[in-house]
Amino acid sequence: MARVVVVGGGIAGTAAAARLAKHRHEVVLLERRDRLGGAVGFLEREGFRWDTGPTATALPAVLRDLFRKSGRPLERELDLVPVQPVREHRFEDGTTLALPSGSRGGQLDAVGEALGPAAGQAWVDHVHSFAGTWDVLRRGYLERPWDHDHQDAAVRDVLSSRTSLHGVVRRRFRTDERLRSLALTHAVLDGHDPRNVPAWVGMLDYVEQNFGTWTVAGGLGALADAMTRRLGERRVDVRLGTTVRDLVVRDGRAVGVDTSAGVVDADVVVVAVDPRGLPALADRVRRTMPAIPPVVSHLGLRGDVPDLPHEVVLHGDPTLVVRTGGSAPEGGAAWTVLGRGRLSEDVLVALARRGVDVREQVVVRVDRSPREQVVAWGGSPYGVLWQGRATVRQRLGTRTPVEGVYAAGAHVAGTSGLPFATLTAAVVAERIGEVPRATPASSTRPR
Ligand SMILES: Cc1cc2nc3c(=O)[nH]c(=O)nc-3n(C[C@H](O)[C@H](O)[C@H](O)COP(=O)(O)OP(=O)(O)OC[C@H]3O[C@@H](n4cnc5c(N)ncnc54)[C@H](O)[C@@H]3O)c2cc1C
């Protein structure tokens, strides 16, 4: 049995801890805050409740696999429900498109109806062009251990392509700005300049179209509570209020971590936080920059509020996103507004300019600047900023240059979002391996 210390209790750290405990390791999880979940969680004020981070997730199979492999299945813990439509797009020319999730035919019809039949076909062809990319990356990069220097040839071809997402989209949708905005939605909302995002990241649209988007009844923040319960059941030693300052490395190998509460010994360390904050790893990732979170306003509303779907994207500069899934007292609504780009006026004024005027209905408001969020979570849950295709190599992989140290989470994930951060934990657990039942001592063979 190895003593594994997991640094960071976001979804990636908790997922790694649950899996490794199920693999019969002795697991200690160190989290600087007073609760687990990281960006996943709730904020409550005066009877209103909002998700602080993710409100929906692609690839529900990732969460199902996590729960099944670490104890009871997901369905026994959380009520996962499909989000339909995945989001409504409002373009600058006034066109509205409610994009269905989980259906190519549905998207063909919806885009065709909103933007014209040729646009519908162009959109589904564009999305389908990522089918091969998804297949290659899923098998060789997202779900399996890999190393920068020993990569499957097909994966290397995809990752080393010089084409940017912006370039592909501009070429394919020369005459329709709405399609260009649609195809760059994820890149823009995740805080990137699309000119620096590799083309393969367009696979996110393929994933949404094919596997749908899901949320949890009552809010995705419930996932944090479910993970907290799961770690209790797996007897993970969770130490809240404990900040990790650095790794303790002896003869090139990690033997522990230095924390605000003293040194904690370890045979293996899993870093599920921004590695730039740990001096032993910082130099390896010195070329990376974090992708910063958006401006966030949680709104508690009362009275006559427009009936909007789960998520509405108001394209333009700034791009605004309205998420409506929060819980509110009778007769109210709990919205979260995210802002990206040039937000030079109050978010409620900017929203009113785009035709969604709720200024008179606001009874509670909590604003969170990008900086406040990064300080609260000790790093950005959006992971690493795309600065071109080289970013893949500038980030850490799941195995780090320090022996005995693995990395998981948003700063390692192939692309941003909850399922991708969670997948890195599965890969790390696979690398560290199980403790064989019959053999008592350290006979695991990390990969
Ligand atoms: C506003 C917002 C909206 C989002 N919406 C979506 C969405 O709809 N769908 C989606 O898929 N994704 C969304 N995301 C992204 C998603 O939240 C992340 O992909 C995911 O939560 C990253 O998880 P993580 O565990 O890697 O990191 P985090 O959630 O950042 O967790 C890191 C944890 O480590 C702790 N920590 C940091 N440093 C230390 C240290 N030195 N010592 C001890 N502990 C430490 C932090 O306190 C935190 O708990 C959103 C994010 C934000 C901020």
The ligand as an SDF file (V2000), in Angstrom:
LIG
                    3D

 53 58  0  0  0  0  0  0  0  0999 V2000
  -17.8670   30.4680  -13.3160 C   0  0  0  0  0  0  0  0  0  0  0  0
  -17.4820   29.1000  -13.8650 C   0  0  0  0  0  0  0  0  0  0  0  0
  -18.3840   28.4250  -14.6610 C   0  0  0  0  0  0  0  0  0  0  0  0
  -18.0550   27.1490  -15.1820 C   0  0  0  0  0  0  0  0  0  0  0  0
  -18.9820   26.4840  -15.9370 N   0  0  0  0  0  0  0  0  0  0  0  0
  -18.7110   25.2370  -16.3750 C   0  0  0  0  0  0  0  0  0  0  0  0
  -19.7320   24.4550  -17.0180 C   0  0  0  0  0  0  0  0  0  0  0  0
  -20.9000   24.8750  -17.1340 O   0  0  0  0  0  0  0  0  0  0  0  0
  -19.3960   23.2120  -17.4600 N   0  0  0  0  0  0  0  0  0  0  0  0
  -18.1350   22.6740  -17.2810 C   0  0  0  0  0  0  0  0  0  0  0  0
  -17.9060   21.5360  -17.6940 O   0  0  0  0  0  0  0  0  0  0  0  0
  -17.1800   23.3730  -16.6300 N   0  0  0  0  0  0  0  0  0  0  0  0
  -17.4230   24.6290  -16.1850 C   0  0  0  0  0  0  0  0  0  0  0  0
  -16.4730   25.3220  -15.4740 N   0  0  0  0  0  0  0  0  0  0  0  0
  -15.1280   24.7200  -15.3470 C   0  0  0  0  0  0  0  0  0  0  0  0
  -15.0790   23.6970  -14.1890 C   0  0  0  0  0  0  0  0  0  0  0  0
  -15.4860   24.3280  -13.0340 O   0  0  0  0  0  0  0  0  0  0  0  0
  -13.6610   23.1570  -14.0640 C   0  0  0  0  0  0  0  0  0  0  0  0
  -13.3080   22.4780  -15.2470 O   0  0  0  0  0  0  0  0  0  0  0  0
  -13.4580   22.1800  -12.9100 C   0  0  0  0  0  0  0  0  0  0  0  0
  -14.2380   22.5040  -11.7790 O   0  0  0  0  0  0  0  0  0  0  0  0
  -11.9730   22.1450  -12.5510 C   0  0  0  0  0  0  0  0  0  0  0  0
  -11.7840   21.3050  -11.4360 O   0  0  0  0  0  0  0  0  0  0  0  0
  -10.3620   21.1710  -10.7080 P   0  0  0  0  0  0  0  0  0  0  0  0
  -10.5250   20.1810   -9.6350 O   0  0  0  0  0  0  0  0  0  0  0  0
   -9.2990   20.9350  -11.7100 O   0  0  0  0  0  0  0  0  0  0  0  0
  -10.0360   22.6300  -10.1280 O   0  0  0  0  0  0  0  0  0  0  0  0
  -10.7400   23.5450   -9.0160 P   0  0  0  0  0  0  0  0  0  0  0  0
  -12.2130   23.4080   -9.0540 O   0  0  0  0  0  0  0  0  0  0  0  0
  -10.1630   24.9090   -9.2310 O   0  0  0  0  0  0  0  0  0  0  0  0
  -10.2480   22.9580   -7.6280 O   0  0  0  0  0  0  0  0  0  0  0  0
   -8.9560   23.1920   -7.1070 C   0  0  0  0  0  0  0  0  0  0  0  0
   -9.0280   22.9920   -5.5960 C   0  0  0  0  0  0  0  0  0  0  0  0
   -7.7170   23.0120   -5.0390 O   0  0  0  0  0  0  0  0  0  0  0  0
   -7.6920   23.8380   -3.9060 C   0  0  0  0  0  0  0  0  0  0  0  0
   -6.3090   24.3690   -3.8010 N   0  0  0  0  0  0  0  0  0  0  0  0
   -5.7040   25.2410   -4.6420 C   0  0  0  0  0  0  0  0  0  0  0  0
   -4.4360   25.4470   -4.2580 N   0  0  0  0  0  0  0  0  0  0  0  0
   -4.2310   24.6780   -3.1450 C   0  0  0  0  0  0  0  0  0  0  0  0
   -3.1120   24.4540   -2.3040 C   0  0  0  0  0  0  0  0  0  0  0  0
   -1.9260   25.0520   -2.5240 N   0  0  0  0  0  0  0  0  0  0  0  0
   -3.2570   23.6150   -1.2450 N   0  0  0  0  0  0  0  0  0  0  0  0
   -4.4450   22.9780   -0.9960 C   0  0  0  0  0  0  0  0  0  0  0  0
   -5.5370   23.1600   -1.7900 N   0  0  0  0  0  0  0  0  0  0  0  0
   -5.4310   23.9910   -2.8410 C   0  0  0  0  0  0  0  0  0  0  0  0
   -8.7210   24.9130   -4.1950 C   0  0  0  0  0  0  0  0  0  0  0  0
   -9.1810   25.5410   -3.0070 O   0  0  0  0  0  0  0  0  0  0  0  0
   -9.8110   24.0930   -4.8890 C   0  0  0  0  0  0  0  0  0  0  0  0
  -10.7040   23.5110   -3.9790 O   0  0  0  0  0  0  0  0  0  0  0  0
  -16.7850   26.5690  -14.9140 C   0  0  0  0  0  0  0  0  0  0  0  0
  -15.8840   27.2630  -14.0840 C   0  0  0  0  0  0  0  0  0  0  0  0
  -16.2370   28.4930  -13.5530 C   0  0  0  0  0  0  0  0  0  0  0  0
  -15.2650   29.1980  -12.6380 C   0  0  0  0  0  0  0  0  0  0  0  0
  1  2  1  0
  2  3  1  0
  2 52  2  0
  3  4  2  0
  4  5  1  0
  4 50  1  0
  5  6  2  0
  6  7  1  0
  6 13  1  0
  7  8  2  0
  7  9  1  0
  9 10  1  0
 10 11  2  0
 10 12  1  0
 12 13  2  0
 13 14  1  0
 14 15  1  0
 14 50  1  0
 15 16  1  0
 16 17  1  0
 16 18  1  0
 18 19  1  0
 18 20  1  0
 20 21  1  0
 20 22  1  0
 22 23  1  0
 23 24  1  0
 24 25  2  0
 24 26  1  0
 24 27  1  0
 27 28  1  0
 28 29  2  0
 28 30  1  0
 28 31  1  0
 31 32  1  0
 32 33  1  0
 33 34  1  0
 33 48  1  0
 34 35  1  0
 35 36  1  0
 35 46  1  0
 36 37  1  0
 36 45  1  0
 37 38  2  0
 38 39  1  0
 39 40  1  0
 39 45  2  0
 40 41  1  0
 40 42  2  0
 42 43  1  0
 43 44  2  0
 44 45  1  0
 46 47  1  0
 46 48  1  0
 48 49  1  0
 50 51  2  0
 51 52  1  0
 52 53  1  0
M  END
$$$$
